[in-house]
Amino acid sequence: MEVVSTPATERVEIDLGDRSYPILIGEGLIDDPATFDAVPRSSDALIVTNTTVGPLYAQRLEATLAQRHARVHTVTLPDGEAFKHWQTLNLIFDALLERGCDRKTVLYALGGGVVGDMTGFAAACYMRGVPFVQVPTTLLAQVDSSVGGKTGINHPAGKNMIGAFYQPRLVVCDLSTLATLPPRELSAGLAEIIKYGPIADAAFLEWTEAHVDALRALDRPALVQAVRRSCEIKAEVVGQDERESGLRAILNFGHTFGHAIEAGMGYGEWLHGEAVGCGMVMAAHLSQRLGLVEHGFVERLSRVVERAGVPVRAPRLDATDNAGRYLDLMRVDKKAEAGEIRFVLIDGVGRAVVRPAPDAVVREVIDACTAG
């Protein structure tokens, strides 16, 4: 992994051989045609956005891309995790086909993680693969979902169960777009930043603890450091394990519990980052009960997650057998093997392991962490 810095733009490289690509981090990037020099020119481009982000940024991106593509089209999707399904995905295919877009058409994902996941999946499928670019406008998407090539949609039975590994040509993290991010969305993104310290970098966890208030206040130097270091860590992991055959699974710290929360509550009731943040606290409790970390770490992680503005108490998913409902949902998780749930656990700060845990212990954790 190579990191190159300039006064205006930070650059992190994802090293995947002929599928390598840069992540650009800076301000005003969507207004600068040079930002997109790594993208192949084509007659057609399709910007995929949503009803919240489109009115804010689509016109600006259209104007920039008009200098690279003869025709720039835009399709606007409904906003929210609840719409991350086949019917919405088909709106992208409808737009491509109605406009006669060919296999050189470039798709641009302008929005948060839902837009990025669906645009990437559409790009993987349309004419068996067309180029796409991630232009994430949420903090969560900039530090996590836009990087690494995971694309997909949800199924009522499980989150992101239908999808493909398909890498973008470029990721553009324009920090100026975070100025319009609601505080709740900003906090959800902070949860994914907090994640990287426990799994890979103890010093970064200390830095995050010291700067969480600055990040919530959108302090620009703090944001640059947080986004860059998060992308560096993810780039290192993805570069070693693109298709999650081993190491990359550590990036799912908090996600096994978190995905159960999202599915059990109904997609969109909790933001993804909120569910992951609470899930990290639950996974930390499980790590402690299995003898991997001290209780002090659990308290430490809980404090920083709470300071980020993210829930640390899990919701009740079933009135009679709450823990059983969690276990049923987690058995549908992609990390489960033959019905055995595999958890990302912390084995000392800065090191994660993936392993199963006895149902009885998991039930104890769920009961201890559930609100009410």
N, C-alpha and C positions, 0 to 999 in steps of 0.2 A: 504494500500500500504506500502510495506517495502522497504527501501533503504539500501543496504549494500555496503560499500566501502572498497577497498583494494588498496595498492599502485599501482597495475598494472591495475586493472579492477574495473569499477563502475557497480553496478547491481541494476536495478529497476524491481520490480515485478508487473506484471499485475494480479490483484486479480479477477478471474472469476470462483471461485470454481474449479470444475474438469477440467476447460479449462484454468487455470492459467498458466503463463509462464514467464520466465525471459527475460529482455533486458540486454545484456552485452555491455559495452562501454569501449573501450580501444584500444591499438595498437597491431598489429601483431596477432590478434585473429584468423584470417583465417588459420594461420600456426600452431596453437596449437590444437592438438586432444582433449585436455581437455575442450576446448571451447564448444564442442558438446556433453558433457556427458549427457545433458538432453534429447537428441534425441534418440528414440528407434533404436536399431540395426536392420539391415535388409540385405537381400541378395543384393538388388538393391537400388541404389540411382541415381537420375537424377538431374544434375545441369542444370538449365535454365538460360541462359545469353544472351547477345546480341553481335553484331559485334564490338562494341566499348570496352566493359568491358571484354569480353571473352579473347582476346589476352593478357590482362594485368594480370588477376587474376584467370582464370579458372584452369590453370594447377596447381597452388599452392593449390587451394581448392581441386582439384582432389586428389593430393598427401596426403592431410590431411585426407580426407574422406575415402581413401583406407584402413585406419587403423580401420574403423568402418563398412564398407560395402564390400562384396565380389566383387561386380561389381559397378563401378562408371561410368555412362554415362553422356554425355553433349550434349545439343541441343542449338544451337546458333540462336537467332532470329534477324530479322532486327531491327535496332535501331530507336526509335522515337515514339512520340505520334501518328503519322499518321498510325502506324502499330498495334495499340491497337484495333484489331478487330477479328472477327470470324476466318478469314483465318489464321492469325498468331497463334491464340489460338490452332487451329487444328494441327499446327506443333508440339506442346507439346504432344497432344494425339497420333499423329503418332509415335513420338519417344517412348512413353511408350508402345504402342501396338506392334511396330516392335521388341522391345527388350524383349517382354514377361513379362513386369513388373506386379507384383501382387499387392494386396491391402495393403501389408506392405511396399511397396516401399516408400522411403522418397524423396520428391522434395525439392531442394534448389534453392531459388531465388537469383541469384547473379547479381545485377544491381541496377538500379534506380526504381522509382515508377511504371513505365510501366511494367517492368519485374516482380516486386513484385506483382502487381495487377493481372496480367495474370497467373502467377504461382500459386497464391493462389486460383484463380477461377478454374484453371485446377485441383488442388488438391481437391477442394470441389466437383468436378464433377466426377473425374476418379474413377470408381468402387464405386461411391457414397461416396467417401471421403477417402483420404490417407493423412498421415502426411506431413507437409511441414515446412521449415525453411526460415526465411527472413535473407538474408545477404546483406543489403543495402550498395551501394557504392557511393551514392550521399548524400549530406547534407540534401536535402529535404526529401528523403526517410528515412534517419536515424531519423529525428525529427518528421515525420508525417506519411507518407503513409505505412511504414512497421509495424506500431504499431496499433493495434485495430481491425484487422480482416476484414476490408473492402476490398473486391476483386471484380474484374469485368473488363469489356471491354466497349469501346465506341460504340455508334450508330451514324450514320450521323446526326440524329436529336437531339442528346444530349449526354453529357459526362457521362460515368459510369452508363448508364441506364440499363445495363444488368450485373448482378453479384450476389454475395452472401456474407453474413457474415460468415466468416470461419477463426478461429484463428490459428496462427502458433504455433509450439511447442517451438520456440525459436527465438529471434531477436538478431543478432550479428552486432553491430555497430563498425566496425574496422576503427578507425579514420585515419589510415595510407593510406587507399584507397582514402581519399580526396585529397591527394597530386597530383593525376593525373586529378583532376576535373577542367574543363575549368572555367575561371572566371565567365562567364555568368551563368553556372550551379550553381556555388557557391552562386552567388547573388540570384538566384531563391530560393535556400534553406534558405537563410537568411530571405526571406519574410515570410516563415512559422514559423521561430523562433520569428520574430517580432510579429506575430499574437497572441502568447500566452499571452503577457503582457496585451494588451487592454481587452481581454476576461476574464482573470482569475487572474492576478498578476501584480498590478501596480508597485511593486518594481522591478519585472523582466523587465518591460518595461524600467525603469530607467537604470537598469544594461545594457540592450541591447543598449540603446542610448550611453552609456559610452564606450561600447566595440565593436561597429560595425566595426570600423577600424581594430581592432585586429582580429576580426573574418574573415574579408576579407583577412587579411595577414596570415591566418591559424595558428594563435597563439594557441599552444596546450592547455594550461590551460583554455583559453577562450572557445575553442571548447568543451572541456570536460564539463565545466559548462553549456554552452548553450544546448548541446545535452542532458545532464542529466536532467536539469530543464524542458526542453521541454517534454521529455519523462515522467517525474514525473507528469506534469500537464495533459498530455494526458491519462496517466494511471489512475489518479484520476477520470477523466471524464468518460472514458470507463468502469471503474470498477462499476460506478453507473448506466450507461445507455449503455449497450453493443450494442443494436440494434437501437439506435437513435430514441427512442420513445419520448424523451424530451430533457434533458440536453445536450446530445452529439451534438445536432445540433449547439451549440455555436462554435464548432470546425470548422464550415463552414464559419466563418467570412471572408468576401471578396470573397467567392466562388460563390455566386449567380451572381454577376457581372462578376467575373472571368471566370466562365464556359461559359457565353454568349460570352465573348471575344474569348475564345478558339474555340468554335463552329462556331462563325461568321467569324473569320479570317481563319479558316481551321486548324485542329489539327496539331500542330507542328510549326506553324508560330510564336506564342508566347509560351515560356515555361510555364508550369503550375504555377510555382512560380511567374513568371512575371505577369501573368494574375491575380493571387490571390493578389499580392502586390498592383497592380493598383485597383483591386476590393475592397481592404480594404480602400483605400483612398476614393473611391466612396461611400462605405458604411458609412464612417466617415462623409462625406458631408451630406448624407441622415440623419444620426443620429442628426447632428447639425440642419438641417432644420426642424426636428421633435421635436426639443427642448430638446434632451436628453443630449447633450454635448455642451460645448462652442466652438467657432470657434478656440480658442487657441489649443484645442486638435487636431482639423483637421490639423492645421499648423504643430503641433508637429509630428503627425504620418506621414504626407507627407514628412517632412524633413528626418526622419530616414529611410523611405522606399527609398527615393532618394539617401541617403548616402550609402545604401546597394547596389546600382547599378541597381535598379529596376524602370521601367517606372511608372510615376505618372499621366500621361495623357493618357486617353483611346483612342483607335483607332476608326476611323469612320467605321461603318459596312454597312452603306447604304447611298447613295448620296442624296436621297430625303427624307426619313423618318428614320433617324439614331436612334432616341429614340424608334420609333415603332419597329424597328428590334431588338433592345436590349430587349424590353418588350416581343416580341414574343418568343425569345430564352429563356428568363428567366421563361416563363410560362411552359416550358418543364422540368425545373429543378425539381429534386426529392423532394425539399422542398415545391414546389407549392402544394396547396390543392384546388381541384375543380377549377383550373385555377387562383387561387389567389396566387400571389407571396408573399412568406414569406422571410423576410430579417433578417440576423443576424446583430443587431445594438448594439452600445455601449451606455450603460446607466450609464455614469460615468466610469472613467478608472478602469479596473479590473472587470467589470461586463457587461455581454452581455445579450441581450434579443432577442427573435425571434418573429417578428410581421409583419403584412402587412403594406403597405404604399400606399397612394393614387397615382394612375398612374400619375396624373398631377405633383406631387412633384418629383416622380422618373424621369419623363421627364426633369424637371428642372435640376436635378443633372447630368443626362447624358449629357445634352447640355453644362452645366458649366464645366464638366470634360473632354470633348472630345477634342482631339488635332485638330488644324486647324479650 
